[in-house]
């Protein structure tokens, strides 16, 4: 039971208990229906780097309004595409990378479909996605988990922050390494990994925020290093 756990628990125990507690706190989510198609997921996530969700959405939908097909996006004047992305951080590099990525995708799949990824082994699909300009580990894992239900775990800034504060990963662990460490402590089941990702993402947005985390409202208090070391000792 979560109430029997404490801050001295091992990272593996904390990771599992965090999953159980947040699953109950936020409610279990259904992975069966992707939130958006694979190309939308890929391009939006490329736009999302260091950008709020609202501004990512503005940039994406303005792009699709100006250039309704991926072929049109691919050949659009880069200055015009950059202007369409002005609500996103680093619009120029993102425009260049998206156009380069679209050219590579078209060579592999003339209709710009990513359906072929479903037939590849997970590591091969990961490597292919990460070979695209501007696509890193987080983007690749999001596409494979959300759209193809592969047993991978995206670690964004919210998942990373919550994991470090609670003590699931060490203070010196990088975000990239966190993908592997957290995945090794959880069952390789896509629905479970999806819930773990989304719940830590929401928790980082709503309660375990970067500034002024709402520790008094957090259901992870019994497990959390930050709560015990900073808040209870009156250092924060």
C-alpha positions as CSV (number, residue, x, y, z in Angstrom):
1,X,0.0,0.0,0.0
2,X,1.1,3.5,-0.7
3,X,0.6,4.5,2.9
4,X,3.2,2.0,4.0
5,X,5.9,3.6,1.7
6,X,8.3,6.2,2.9
7,X,11.1,8.4,1.6
8,X,13.7,5.7,2.3
9,X,12.2,3.3,-0.2
10,X,14.4,2.2,-3.2
11,X,14.0,4.0,-6.5
12,X,12.3,1.0,-8.0
13,X,9.8,0.8,-5.2
14,X,9.2,4.5,-5.4
15,X,8.6,4.3,-9.1
16,X,6.0,1.6,-8.8
17,X,4.3,3.3,-5.9
18,X,4.3,6.6,-7.8
19,X,2.5,4.9,-10.7
20,X,-0.1,3.4,-8.4
21,X,-0.7,6.6,-6.4
22,X,-1.0,8.9,-9.5
23,X,-3.1,6.3,-11.3
24,X,-5.6,6.6,-8.5
25,X,-5.2,10.4,-8.1
26,X,-5.7,11.3,-11.8
27,X,-7.6,8.2,-13.1
28,X,-6.5,5.6,-15.5
29,X,-6.3,6.6,-19.2
30,X,-7.2,4.7,-22.3
31,X,-4.4,4.4,-24.9
32,X,-6.5,2.8,-27.6
33,X,-7.3,6.0,-29.4
34,X,-4.3,8.2,-30.3
35,X,-4.9,11.9,-29.6
36,X,-3.7,12.8,-33.1
37,X,-2.4,11.1,-36.2
38,X,1.4,10.2,-36.4
39,X,2.4,13.0,-38.6
40,X,0.6,15.5,-36.5
41,X,2.2,14.1,-33.4
42,X,5.7,14.2,-34.9
43,X,5.5,17.7,-36.3
44,X,3.8,19.2,-33.3
45,X,6.3,17.6,-30.9
46,X,9.1,19.1,-33.0
47,X,7.4,22.5,-32.6
48,X,6.9,22.0,-28.9
49,X,10.6,22.3,-27.9
50,X,10.9,25.1,-25.3
51,X,7.4,26.2,-26.3
52,X,4.1,26.2,-24.4
53,X,1.4,23.9,-25.6
54,X,-0.8,26.8,-26.6
55,X,1.9,28.4,-28.8
56,X,2.8,25.0,-30.3
57,X,-0.8,24.6,-31.3
58,X,-1.0,28.1,-32.8
59,X,2.1,27.5,-34.9
60,X,0.9,24.0,-36.1
61,X,-2.5,25.1,-37.1
62,X,-1.4,28.3,-38.8
63,X,1.1,26.1,-40.8
64,X,-1.7,23.8,-41.9
65,X,-4.0,26.7,-42.8
66,X,-1.3,28.2,-45.0
67,X,-0.1,24.9,-46.4
68,X,-2.8,22.2,-46.2
69,X,-0.6,19.3,-47.4
70,X,2.7,18.1,-46.2
71,X,4.1,18.4,-49.8
72,X,3.2,22.2,-49.6
73,X,4.9,22.5,-46.2
74,X,8.0,20.8,-47.6
75,X,8.5,23.3,-50.4
76,X,7.2,26.4,-48.8
77,X,9.6,29.4,-48.7
78,X,11.5,28.9,-45.5
79,X,11.0,32.6,-44.5
80,X,7.3,32.2,-44.8
81,X,7.3,29.0,-42.8
82,X,9.4,30.6,-40.1
83,X,6.9,33.4,-39.9
84,X,4.1,30.9,-39.5
85,X,6.1,29.4,-36.6
86,X,6.7,32.7,-34.8
87,X,4.7,31.7,-31.7
88,X,7.2,28.9,-31.2
89,X,10.7,29.3,-29.8
90,X,13.4,29.0,-32.5
91,X,11.0,29.2,-35.4
92,X,13.8,29.4,-38.0
93,X,15.7,26.2,-37.1
94,X,12.4,24.4,-36.6
95,X,11.2,25.4,-40.1
96,X,14.4,24.2,-41.6
97,X,14.4,20.9,-39.7
98,X,10.7,20.2,-40.4
99,X,11.3,20.7,-44.2
100,X,14.4,18.4,-44.1
101,X,12.5,15.8,-42.1
102,X,9.6,15.9,-44.6
103,X,11.9,15.3,-47.5
104,X,13.3,12.2,-45.8
105,X,9.8,11.0,-44.9
106,X,8.7,11.4,-48.5
107,X,11.6,9.3,-49.8
108,X,10.5,6.5,-47.4
109,X,6.8,7.0,-47.8
110,X,5.6,9.1,-50.8
111,X,2.2,9.8,-49.2
112,X,3.9,11.1,-46.0
113,X,2.5,8.3,-43.9
114,X,4.4,6.9,-40.9
115,X,2.4,3.6,-40.9
116,X,5.5,1.7,-41.8
117,X,6.9,2.3,-38.3
118,X,4.3,-0.2,-36.9
119,X,6.1,-3.0,-38.8
120,X,9.6,-2.2,-37.5
121,X,11.2,-3.5,-34.3
122,X,11.1,-0.9,-31.6
123,X,14.8,-0.1,-31.7
124,X,14.8,0.2,-35.5
125,X,11.8,2.5,-35.4
126,X,13.5,4.6,-32.7
127,X,16.7,4.9,-34.7
128,X,14.8,5.9,-37.9
129,X,12.9,8.6,-36.2
130,X,16.0,9.9,-34.4
131,X,17.8,10.1,-37.7
132,X,15.4,12.9,-38.7
133,X,16.7,16.5,-38.2
134,X,15.3,18.0,-35.0
135,X,14.0,14.7,-33.7
136,X,15.4,13.5,-30.4
137,X,14.6,10.8,-27.9
138,X,11.5,12.5,-26.4
139,X,9.9,13.1,-29.8
140,X,10.6,9.6,-31.0
141,X,9.2,7.9,-27.9
142,X,6.1,10.1,-27.9
143,X,5.3,9.1,-31.5
144,X,6.0,5.4,-30.9
145,X,4.1,5.2,-27.6
146,X,1.1,7.4,-28.4
147,X,0.5,6.3,-32.0
148,X,1.9,2.8,-32.3
149,X,1.6,1.6,-28.6
150,X,5.2,0.6,-28.4
151,X,6.7,0.0,-24.9
152,X,8.8,3.1,-24.6
153,X,8.7,6.0,-22.1
154,X,8.8,9.7,-23.1
155,X,10.5,11.9,-20.5
156,X,9.7,15.5,-20.9
157,X,10.6,18.4,-18.6
158,X,7.7,17.7,-16.3
159,X,8.3,13.9,-16.0
160,X,12.0,14.6,-15.4
161,X,11.4,17.2,-12.7
162,X,8.9,15.0,-10.8
163,X,11.1,12.0,-11.1
164,X,14.1,13.8,-9.7
165,X,12.2,15.5,-6.8
166,X,10.5,12.3,-5.7
167,X,13.8,10.4,-6.0
168,X,13.0,8.0,-8.8
169,X,16.3,9.1,-10.5
170,X,19.4,10.7,-9.1
171,X,20.1,14.4,-9.0
172,X,22.8,14.1,-11.6
173,X,20.9,11.9,-14.1
174,X,20.4,13.5,-17.5
175,X,17.0,13.7,-19.2
176,X,18.2,11.3,-21.9
177,X,19.5,8.7,-19.4
178,X,16.3,9.0,-17.4
179,X,14.4,7.4,-20.3
180,X,16.4,4.2,-19.8
181,X,16.5,4.2,-16.0
182,X,12.7,4.8,-15.6
183,X,11.8,2.3,-18.3
184,X,13.9,-0.4,-16.6
185,X,11.9,0.0,-13.4
186,X,8.5,-0.4,-15.0
187,X,6.7,-3.3,-16.8
188,X,7.1,-3.1,-20.6
189,X,3.4,-2.5,-21.1
190,X,2.4,0.3,-23.4
191,X,-0.9,1.3,-21.5
192,X,1.0,1.4,-18.2
193,X,3.8,3.4,-19.6
194,X,1.3,5.8,-21.2
195,X,-0.4,6.4,-17.9
196,X,2.9,6.8,-16.1
197,X,4.0,9.4,-18.6
198,X,0.8,11.3,-18.7
199,X,0.3,11.3,-15.0
200,X,3.8,12.6,-14.2
201,X,3.3,15.2,-17.0
202,X,0.1,16.4,-15.4
203,X,1.6,16.3,-12.0
204,X,4.5,18.5,-13.1
205,X,2.1,20.9,-14.7
206,X,-0.4,21.2,-11.9
207,X,1.2,20.4,-8.6
208,X,5.0,19.7,-8.8
209,X,5.6,22.9,-10.7
210,X,9.0,24.3,-11.3
211,X,8.3,27.4,-9.2
212,X,6.4,27.1,-5.9
213,X,5.4,23.4,-6.0
214,X,2.1,22.8,-4.2
215,X,3.5,20.2,-1.8
216,X,0.6,20.5,0.5
217,X,-1.7,19.1,-2.2
218,X,0.6,16.4,-3.4
219,X,-0.3,12.7,-2.9
220,X,3.4,11.7,-3.1
221,X,4.5,13.3,0.1
222,X,5.4,10.0,1.9
223,X,7.8,9.2,-0.9
224,X,9.2,12.5,-1.9
225,X,12.8,13.5,-1.3
226,X,12.1,17.1,-2.0
227,X,9.2,17.3,0.4
228,X,11.2,15.7,3.2
229,X,14.5,17.5,2.6
230,X,13.3,20.9,1.7
231,X,9.7,21.6,2.7
232,X,9.7,19.7,6.1
233,X,13.0,21.2,7.1
234,X,11.8,24.7,6.3
235,X,14.5,25.2,3.7
236,X,12.2,26.1,0.9
